[in-house]
C-alpha cells in the first residue's frame, strides 16, 4: 500500500523528476570518485618543457599546434622568458610539434616549422624582434 500511495501522489511530472534525479546520481557518482583521486600525473617521459625568450616589442601568446588543434601555453612578456610544461598526449602523441607565436594586439602570428620531440626533452624558443627570425632548439 505504501508504494501505491506514493506513486499516486507523485504524478507524471514527479515520476519524471525522480527518474532524472536517479539517472543524474548514477552518472555523477563515478565522476565524484575520480575527482577525489585526482587525475593521473603525467610521466616524465611523456612531458616536454618549452622555454620561450621574447625579444619582440609586444607581449606574445604562445600555442602548441597540431594540425588544427591549438593548445594555449601562456603569454611571454616583452624582454622576458617563460617556461611551460606539457604532456605530449595533449598535443600529439607522435611527438610532432609546431609553436605559434601570436603577438598581443597584432594580426601577424608566426607558425614554426614542425619539429619532432620526445618526452623528457626541452624545446628552447627565441622570439626575435621580427618573428620571422625566431629560432627553436631541442635539448635532450
MOFEN-V926576 format. One record per backbone hydrogen bond with DSSP energy under -1.0 kcal/mol. CO is the residue of the C=O (numbers start at 0). NH is the residue of the N-H. If there is no record, write none. Layout:
BEGIN
{{CO;NH} {CO;NH}}
END
This chain:
BEGIN
{{0;4} {1;5} {2;6} {3;7} {4;8} {5;9} {6;10} {9;13} {10;14} {11;15} {12;16} {13;17} {14;18} {15;19} {16;20} {17;21} {18;22} {19;23} {20;24} {21;25} {22;26} {23;27} {24;28} {27;31} {28;32} {29;33} {30;34} {31;35} {32;36} {33;37} {42;45} {45;87} {46;119} {47;85} {48;122} {49;83} {50;124} {51;81} {52;126} {53;78} {58;103} {59;75} {60;101} {61;72} {61;73} {62;99} {63;70} {64;97} {65;68} {68;65} {70;63} {73;61} {75;59} {76;79} {79;53} {81;51} {83;49} {85;47} {86;89} {87;90} {87;91} {91;94} {94;116} {96;114} {97;64} {98;111} {99;62} {100;109} {101;60} {102;105} {109;100} {114;96} {117;120} {120;48} {121;138} {122;50} {123;136} {124;52} {125;134} {126;54} {129;132} {130;133} {134;125} {136;123} {138;121}}
END
